[in-house]
């Protein structure tokens, strides 16, 4: 069975780049929503603060993605277990 890193090594770089761009765009959207909900404007934050908030959201998205993958794997395993009964 291939390891996670071996599978990632087979993925073309262009696909990896597109995925990272989409994840960053989503993180930016989330940060903008949080700023608008806090009754502040984007101009209230400097570039370093914005980058930090975006990086934090990217990490949160990564954690959410890992949870989703794990949940999917556990669901598939559960269904295959039930099919064998």
C-alpha positions as CSV (number, residue, x, y, z in Angstrom):
1,X,0.0,0.0,0.0
2,X,1.3,3.4,-1.0
3,X,2.1,5.9,1.7
4,X,0.5,9.4,1.9
5,X,3.7,11.0,0.7
6,X,4.1,8.6,-2.2
7,X,0.6,9.4,-3.4
8,X,1.3,13.2,-3.1
9,X,4.5,12.8,-5.0
10,X,2.6,11.4,-8.0
11,X,0.2,14.4,-8.1
12,X,1.3,17.0,-10.7
13,X,2.6,20.3,-9.3
14,X,-0.1,22.2,-11.2
15,X,-2.8,20.4,-9.3
16,X,-1.1,21.0,-6.0
17,X,-0.8,24.7,-6.8
18,X,-4.4,25.0,-7.8
19,X,-5.4,23.4,-4.5
20,X,-3.3,25.7,-2.5
21,X,-4.6,28.7,-4.3
22,X,-8.2,27.7,-3.7
23,X,-7.4,27.0,0.0
24,X,-5.8,30.5,0.3
25,X,-8.8,32.2,-1.4
26,X,-11.2,30.5,1.0
27,X,-9.0,31.5,4.0
28,X,-9.1,35.1,2.7
29,X,-12.9,35.0,2.4
30,X,-13.2,33.7,6.0
31,X,-10.9,36.5,7.3
32,X,-13.0,39.1,5.4
33,X,-16.2,37.7,7.0
34,X,-14.7,37.8,10.5
35,X,-13.5,41.4,10.0
36,X,-16.9,42.5,8.7
37,X,-18.6,40.8,11.6
38,X,-16.3,42.5,14.1
39,X,-17.4,45.9,12.8
40,X,-13.9,46.8,11.7
41,X,-12.5,47.4,8.3
42,X,-9.7,45.8,6.4
43,X,-7.7,49.1,6.6
44,X,-7.6,48.7,10.4
45,X,-5.1,45.9,10.0
46,X,-1.6,46.1,8.6
47,X,-0.2,43.6,6.1
48,X,1.5,41.5,8.7
49,X,-1.7,41.1,10.8
50,X,-3.7,40.2,7.7
51,X,-1.1,37.6,6.7
52,X,-1.1,36.1,10.2
53,X,-4.9,35.8,10.2
54,X,-4.9,34.3,6.8
55,X,-2.2,31.8,7.8
56,X,-4.3,30.8,10.9
57,X,-7.4,30.2,8.8
58,X,-5.3,28.1,6.3
59,X,-4.3,25.9,9.3
60,X,-7.9,25.7,10.4
61,X,-8.9,24.6,6.9
62,X,-6.2,22.0,6.9
63,X,-7.4,20.6,10.1
64,X,-11.0,20.5,8.8
65,X,-9.9,18.8,5.7
66,X,-8.0,16.1,7.7
67,X,-11.1,15.5,9.9
68,X,-13.3,15.1,6.7
69,X,-10.8,12.7,5.2
70,X,-10.6,10.7,8.4
71,X,-14.4,10.6,8.7
72,X,-14.8,9.5,5.1
73,X,-12.3,6.7,5.7
74,X,-14.0,5.6,8.8
75,X,-17.3,5.6,7.1
76,X,-16.0,3.5,4.2
77,X,-14.5,1.1,6.6
78,X,-17.7,0.8,8.6
79,X,-19.7,0.2,5.4
80,X,-17.3,-2.5,4.2
81,X,-17.4,-4.1,7.7
82,X,-21.2,-4.2,7.5
83,X,-21.2,-5.6,4.0
84,X,-19.1,-8.5,5.2
85,X,-21.6,-9.4,7.9
